[in-house]
Amino acid sequence: MKEGSLDRLFWWQDSGGISPERHAAQVMVMGGWNDIAEARRRFGPDIFAKVLRNPPRGLFDLRSWTFWHKKTGMVPVPPLPKQPAAWPPLCGSGLQPSGARLRPCFNFGSTQI
């Protein structure tokens, strides 16, 4: 894909070491039609189904997940994969009154911050 497109889809990291599957997954969620066409030309038409068989957790939203399953003929559409646990862990989860905000919890030895 064009460098500008890569930079736009992977603004937080260097796009040089990104696998075709991760690249295609990002296109499936955030890319436009030109990005999709380019990914298909570059990685082949089966790349999208390959991504859906082993999706990166937490990337897909319900709309993209459903669209791409139907687009690739992978129906019925399974539930979205569960997102990984929050990092850092949240202190006081389940112990605070409703409406209270959880805060990140860091443990350094025996000291909790």
Residue pairs with C-beta under 8 A, 6 or more apart in sequence:
1 23
1 35
1 38
1 39
1 42
2 38
3 15
5 31
5 34
5 35
5 38
6 15
6 18
6 23
7 15
9 15
9 23
9 26
9 27
9 30
9 31
9 35
10 18
10 23
10 26
15 23
20 42
20 43
20 47
21 47
21 50
21 51
21 54
22 56
23 39
23 43
24 39
24 43
24 47
24 48
24 50
24 51
25 51
25 55
25 56
25 59
25 60
26 59
27 35
27 36
27 39
28 36
28 48
28 51
28 60
28 64
28 68
29 59
29 60
29 61
29 64
31 39
39 47
39 48
40 47
40 48
48 68
48 71
48 72
49 72
49 74
51 68
52 68
52 69
52 72
52 74
55 65
55 81
57 81
57 82
57 83
57 84
58 81
58 83
58 84
60 68
60 80
60 81
62 80
65 77
65 80
66 77
68 74
69 75
69 77
69 78
70 77
88 104
88 105
88 106
89 104
89 105
90 102
90 103
90 104
90 105
91 102
91 103
91 104
91 105
91 112
92 100
92 102
92 103
92 105
93 102
96 102
105 112
105 113
106 112
106 113
107 113
